[in-house]
Amino acid sequence: MKHLLKTCRQRILTRLVFTGILLFFVVGCAAVTPEPGNLADRATVPTAPLQTPSARTLPNPVAEAVLQDASSRSNLPREQLQIAGTQQQSWPDGCLGLAEPETFCPQIVVSGWKVTVQGKEKRFIYRTDNKGSLVKLEK
């Protein structure tokens, strides 16, 4: 009998918690979502324009690491190389999506940059982490 009462209490408690969670979301959504019929009756209120966060600029350590590698690969002084493009990326693994055969790549998402470096006659595309401690050349 005690086991039956304990089981009933657990089921009731579980259902109450579940019902509470559902009510929380339903009431929260109802409070946020205006009724369509009321929108036409409301006066227009001026609002501030949406502000989008500015794109982050390439950190100096990343730029330095990429330019240093490009300089050594091209045998050009760094002054003759320039960063032609940057794009923030999330790489699928610790190898920045450029795994080599029989190489262990930690299976974690790595935030970083895709950086294009332009030399006199050669263009290099690099993948990096956010700190510039991991720099890989796309082949």
C-alpha angles and dihedrals in degrees: 000000000000090000091052092050091048091050091049092049091051092050093047092047092048091050092048092051091047091048090049092052092049092049091049092056095041094049092042092052092045091053092051100040113071119216111259094229092059097052095077092050095054123094116241112258117203113240134191115261117263111266118213119203111256117250112263117248123233110273115242095239090056093048091047094049093048095046091047092053093045090049093053093046095048098036087230125131113253090246089068093054127076136184105248099181145000134193130177112238142178111221120209097230147006090276090061090242091300101102117169122213114284093007121132112232119188108238097233130115110252120204114215148112142292106216128188117204121193123205130175096284104353135071122203126196116202136188118209143169120244094268101046091240090116115049124168130178117225110232 
